[in-house]
Amino acid sequence: MPLTFSIADGIGLAFITYALIRIGSFEFRGPDAASFVIAGIFLLKYLLL
């Protein structure tokens, strides 16, 4: 799925990757809780397809 022609899929994969890197590095500080929510929404979208 990373090499698709859909911009939305690429942005969604970027949000998921960003959230996984932040979780993996134990870096939860910062005001970007919305990015975790967006990553969760995209993850649900991909899991339910």
N, C-alpha and C positions, 0 to 999 in steps of 0.2 A: 503494500500500500504506500510506501514512501515515495515511489515514483509514479504518481498519478498526475492527471492533467487538471485536477481540481484544486483551486486555490484554497478553498475552505478545508479540504482534507489536509493540505500542507500546514495550514495555520493550526488546525486541531492537533496534528501530530507534534508541532512545535510546543504548544501549551502542555501537552502530556509529557513530553521530554523534559521541559523546563521544571515541571512539578516533580518529576521523578529525580532529577538531579538535585533539586533543593531538599527533598526528603532524604535522599541518599547521603547528602553532606550534613544532615542534621542542622540546617540553617533555616529556622522557622521565623526569624525576626523580620520585621518590615511590614509595610502597609499593603502588601500585595496578596491579601487573602482572596481577593476576587479572582486572581489567576488560578488558584487551587480549585475554586468553584467552577470556573470555565473548563479547566482540565478535566474535572469530574464529569461535567456534562458531555464533553467530547468523548471521554472514555465510555460512558454509558451508550452514546450513539454508536460507537464502533462495536461494542459488545452485543448490542441488540440488533445489529444488521444481519 
